[in-house]
Amino acid sequence: MKLFQKLIAAPAIISLASGFAVNAAEINSTDLSDYANSNNLVSLGDFKSDTLFPGDWAYDSLKDLTNSPKFNGNSVTRLEAAAELKNLIAGGEGLMNGAAIDRLSDELGSELAIMKGRVDGLEARVNGIEAGSFSETTTMSGKAGFLIGAESLDGDANEAVMAEYFFEVDLNTSFTGDDKFNIELETGNHPGAGVGKDKEGLDWGSDNGDTLKVTDLNYTFPLGGWKVAVGDSMDASKTWPNACSMNNMVDNLGDCGAGNSVDLGGDVSLSASKEFGDGWEIGLGVSADSGETSRGIFTTEGDDFYGIALGYESDTYGFTVAYSMKEKTDLEFGDDTSAAGYSASFDATDPQTDSTYYGLVAYYSPESAPVTFSGGVELTDIEGTNTDKTQWALGVSTDLGEGTLSANIGTNGAIADNAAEEMAYDLSYEYPLNDSTTITPFIYIVEESAANKDDAVGIGTSVMFKF
């Protein structure tokens, strides 16, 4: 039966309803709410009509309506009948002003007004929520974690069991659909659970001292086939390829031992990359110091970083080669000038001379086994010295049960050619409790070549929540 014919037959429903009709403008919402929930029913189970007879198209049409999923031969309230009428009007294809629709709308006008009031109220609440929320293009993700660990330093003279926490919020907004504005906030404490000096401890957590800080603020956008990122507290390698797949625990094993080249750090930075197809990609970046401990970017008073990386990746293997230069401030550590405002930026273990880094990282995942091998090497050339440094790392990860078992080995930082080699080892098992929670037990050993110091041994467990 066509919709027009059904609309002509619709007034017959009125004869099945109790005679209650008022103007919508005269409605008392409390009374109507009570009425809508009352037992005033439109009975469609046994259809009868004094004016329609079996065989008439209108009779058959109304019988079809009584077999709808909503009615299905049962009794329904007037409010439910009005809801069906509203759906019918919405699909009326221009027939809303017909006499049949007007008659039925008058009969069920009170119920239609109730529904309209409810819809308007919901729309007002939704609009209020949206007005005070993020824009439609803004997304938020975060993670929080707890760690408890024990570490032995210098034998029994320095042993501790400590706990710490970590919290991070990541906000991303797009203005064009092809760009991304990123803000990262982070806090945590580092009481010393496996956290040694000079990156010898765990690559976990934050040392912000329970203070929530902006740790990254950057904007990424396309420009002439390049992906460009600019920002503060941002690495110069923000957009670069990086084929390292190690799941390390010891910080010095991070980035497959190439953290000064392939993963070039920075502060006020510009980073760009371009894909050439078939898995090839190139990255460029520059960065300079900023903040309280600098007197200007790209000046002799601050540290400036420059770098370039070339990478290739496929389903089974990939590699990245990188070159970088760190031009350090020409102020010497301990200089009188540094005490006036520079001392906070100095690290006694970091030479205040220019250094050049050459790095290579790679991974291999054979199709025949659920295992991934990854590793890398980095060479350091310190200007004005005859001593070069080398750092390397190698790791393997494999599926074990529902989790991932990872084992890594490498030098404990960059080792000078004429110095005793110090090694670092770690073993961890990352087990997903569910899609958002991961528990990771771990153990590590960091060797110490000094005669008066023992190797550092640590063990612990971390739990990370993602939301």
N, C-alpha and C positions, 0 to 999 in steps of 0.2 A: 504494500500500500504506500502511495506517495505521501511525502510529508504534508503537503497541502490538505489532502483528504483527512489525515490524522488530526490536523489542527481544527478542521470543521467539526470533527466528531468529538473533540475535547470537551466542549461545554456539557456533554452528557455526564461528565464526572461530577458536575455541580449537584446534580440530583442525588448523588450518592453521599454527599457530605451534609453535615448538620448546618442549619442556616445561621451562620455567624459571619457577618461581614462588616467592617468598619473602614473608614478612611485612614490611610497610613499616617496622616498628620495628627490624628486623634489618639494615637496608640499610647497606652501606658505600658512601658517595657516590663514592669514587674508582673502586671496582670497577664500580659501576653506570654511571658515566660512560663507562668503557671499554666496558661491555657495550652501552650505548645507541648507541654509535658503531660497533659491530661489524657483522658481516654476518649476524647473526641476523635473518632477514627473515620477514615474514608475506606469503607469496606469494598474490596474488589474481588473477594472470593467467589461470590455468587452474583454474577452480573445480571441485572434486570433493568428494563426500560419500558416506559409506557409509550414512547414515541419511536423507538428503534426496534426492529424485528430481525430475527435470523434471516440471513440472505442479503440484507442491506449492506452496502459497502461500509457505512458508518458503524454499524453494529460489529462487523468483523474487525474494523480498525481498532475499536475500543477494546475488543477482546485481545487483540495483539498487544495493546498497551498493558493490559492486566497480566500478561505473561512476561513482562520485562524483568530483568534480574532484580530490580528494586522491589516490584510488587509481587510477582511470582504467585499470584493467587492468594496472597495474604492481606491482612488488614494493615494499613499504614496510618500514621498520624497525619494531620493536616499540614504540619511543617514538612514532613517528608514528601507529601504530594506537591507542596509548593516548590520544593527543591527540584522535583522532576519537571515541573512547569518551567522553572528557571532554565534548566538545561534545554528544554524544548524551545524556549524563546531564543536562547543564545544561538541555536542552530536553525532559526526560523527563516533565514534567507530572505529577509525583507518583509516578512508577513506579520511582524510584531504589531502593526496598527490595525490588523483585522478585527472584525467585531467579535469573533470567537475568542481571540486572545484577550481582548479588553474585558469581556464578561468573566473569563476565568481569572484574570488578574484582579478584578474587583472582589471576586469571591474569596480569593486567597491572599488578598492584599496585606492583611495583618502579618501573615507568616512571611511573605516576601520582605516586608519591612524589617522583621526580626533578623532575617538572614543578611540583609544589606547592612544593618547596624553592626552585626558581628564582623562582617568583612571589612567595613570601614575602620572598626576598632583595631582589627589585626593589622591592617595596612598602616595605621598611625603608629602602632607599636614597632613594626618592622622599620618604618622610616626613622623613628627615633633611635633605634639600635644602630642602623646604618650611618646615621649622622654622626654618631660618636665613635665609630669604629674605623679600621683601616680602609684605605681605598680598595676598589675591587681588584686591583692588580698587585696588592701587597700580600705577601705570604710570610708567615713566621714559622721557624722551626727551632728546636733547641735540644740540648742534651745536658744531663746532670749525672755525676758519678761520685762514687765513694771508693776509697782505697784504704786497705789496711795492710801494712807490711812490716817486716823486720829486716834490719840490716846490721851486719857485723863489720866494723871498721877497726883496723889495728888490733885484731884479736878481741880478747875479753875487755879491753880497756874502753871500748866505745861500741856498745850494743844498745839498740833501741827498737821498740815496737811502737809504731806511730800510725795515726789515721789522718786522712785528709779528704777534702771534697773538691769538686769542680763543677762549674755551672756556666753555660754559654747560651746566648740567644742570637739567632741569625735572622735578620729582616731583609727581605728582597722585594723591590718594586720595579715594575717596568712601565715606561711612559710611552713607548712606541711599539712594543711587542718584540722588538729585536735588541733592546738594551736591557741593562740591569743595574739598579742602584742598590748597593749592598752595605749594610751596617752590622757589625758584629760586636756584641757586648759580652764581657767575660769577667768572672771572678773565681776565687778559690783561695785555698791556703796551702802552704808548703811547709809543714812542720818538720819535715826531714825523713819521711818514710821512703827510703831508697833514693833520696834526692841528694846527690853529691855535688861537688863543685866542678866547674869546667865541663859541664855536660856529661859527666860520668854517671849520673843517676838515671832515673826513669824518664822516658819521653811521655810524660803523663801530667795532666793538671795545669794549674796556674799559680803563679807566685804573686798575685795582686793583693795579698794581705787582706782578704775579706772585703775588698772595695770593688764595686762594679765599675768597670772601665770600658771605654770604647777601644777595642783592640784593632779594628779595621774599619775603614770607611772609604769606599771606592765606587767608581762608576765605569761600567763596561759598555761599549757601543761599537757598532760596525762602521768602518771607514775605508771605502775603496777596496773592499775585499779583505781587509785586515780586521782582526778583533783587537780593539784598543781598550786599555784600562788605565785610569788615572785615579790616584787616591793618596790618602795619608795613612801612615802605619801599614803600608802595603808593600809586599815583596816586589822586587823588580821582575821576578819570574812568575808573576801572577797568572799570565796567560800562556806560559811556555809549555811545550811538551815535556813529559817526565815519565820515562819508562820504568822507573823503580817500582817494584811490587812487593817489597819486603814488609812484613808485619813485625816490626821490631819493638822491643821494650826498652833497651838501653838507648839513651839519647844519641850517643856518639855513633851508633849504627844507623841512624836515620838517614833517609834519602840515599841509601846504599853507599854511605860514606862520601857522598859528593854534595854536601849541603852548602858549600861555598860557590859552586859553579852551576850545576843543574838546578838547584833550588836557591838561587841568589836572593838574599834578604834585602831589606831596605826600609825606608821610612816614607818620605815624599817621593813617589815613584810614578814612572810612566812605563807601561808594559804593553807590548804588541805582539801578535802572532798571526800567521797566515798559513792556511792549508793549501797544498798544491795537488791534492788528490792522490789516490793509490796509497794512502797511509802516511804521506810525507807532510811535515810541518816545520816551520821555522819560527823562532821567537827572538825578540829584541827587548832590552830593558835598560833603564837608567834610574838611579835613585840617589837621594841626598839626605843628610841628617836634618832634623828639625827639632823644635822643642826647646826646653830650658838649657840643654847642654850644647846648643849650637848657636853660632852667631851669623847664620845665613846658609842657604843651600848653594851648592856648587861653588864654594869658596875654599880658600886654604885653611880656614878655621874648622871645617867640618869634613866628615868622611863622605866620599862619593863613590858610587858603584856603577859599573858598566858591564853588560854581558850580552851574549848571543848564544842560541841553542838551536840545534837541528835534530829532529827526531823522526823515527819511522815506527809504525805499529801495525801489527796484523793480529789475527786470532791466536796464533801460536807463538809469536815472538815479536820483540820490539827493542829499540835502543834509542838512546839520546846522547849526543855529544855536546859539550858546552865549553865556552871560554868566558872568563870574567876577570875583571880587574877591580880591586878595591884600593882607591887612593885615600890613604889615611891622613888625618890632620898632621901638619908639620910641627905641632907642639909636642914636646917630648913628655913622656909620663913622669910626673913628679915635678914638672917645671913650675916656677912660681906663678906663671900666668894661669896654669890649669887650676890652681887652688882658688883662683878668683871666680871660677865659673865653669871649668871644664872637667874637673876631677871625676864628677859623677859619670861621665861618658867613657872613662878609661877602664880598660881591663888589663891588669898586669900580665896576663897570659897571652894577650893579643898584641903582636908587635905593631908599634905605631909607625910603620913604614908601608910603602906600597907593596901589594902582593898580587900576583897573577895566578889564576887557577885554571886547570885543564881537567875536565871531568868526563867520565863515560859511565852510563848505567844501562842495564839491559834486563830483560826477562825472557823466559822460555817456558811455555806450557804445552807439553806434548799431548796430542790428541788421544793417545793410547792410555793415558793415566791421569787421575785427578790430582796432579801435583804441579806446582809452579816454582821454578828456580829463578832467583833474582840476585843481582849483585852489581857492584860498581867499584870504581877506583878514581881517586882524585890526586893530582900532582900540584904541589904548591911551590911557587918560585918567589922568594922574598927578596925584594930589591935591596941591593947593597950588601948582600951576604953571599957566601959560597955554600950555604946549606939549603938544600931542598927538602921538602917534606912529602910524605906519601901516606895516604889513608885509603883503606879498602874495606869492603864488607861483602858477605855472601850469605844468602838465606834460602830456605826451602819451606814451603807451606803445602800441606796436603789435607784433604778431607778425612776426618776421623769421626765416625758416627755422625751426629748432627752438627758437630763443630769443626773447627779448623786448628790443626796443630802446626806450630811454627817454631823453627830452630834457626838461629843466626849466629854468625861468628864474624869478627873483624877486628881491626886495630882500634884501640881506645883513643880515637882522635888521630890527628896528623902526627906522624912520627918522623923526626929528623933522620937523615941518612946515617948519621954517626951516633944515634941514640939507641938505647935498649928498647926493644919492641914490647909494647904493652898490648894485651889482647882483651877483648870483651866477648862474652857469650850470654845468650839468653834463650829461654825455652818457655813457650806459653801455649795455652789452649783456650781458644775463644769459643764459648758455648752460648748459643742463643736460647734463652729461656722462652722467649716469644719474639714477635716481630719488632718489639720496641725495647727489649731488655737483654743485655748481654753480660755474662759473667766470665771473667778471665783470670784464672790462676796462673802464676808465673814464677820463674826463678832465674837469677842472673848472677854472673861472676865478672868482676872487673879487676884485671890484674894491676898491680902496683909495683913498679920497678925499683922504687927507692928502698934502700936497705933497711930503713927504720919503719917501714910500713908494711902491713899485711894486705893481701887482696881483699876487696870488698865483696861480700856475699849477701845477696838479698833474696827474699821470698815473700810472696803476698798474693792478694786477690783484689781485683777491682770489679765493680758492678757499674755498668753504664746504662742510663735510661735515655731514650730518644723520643721526642714528641714533636 
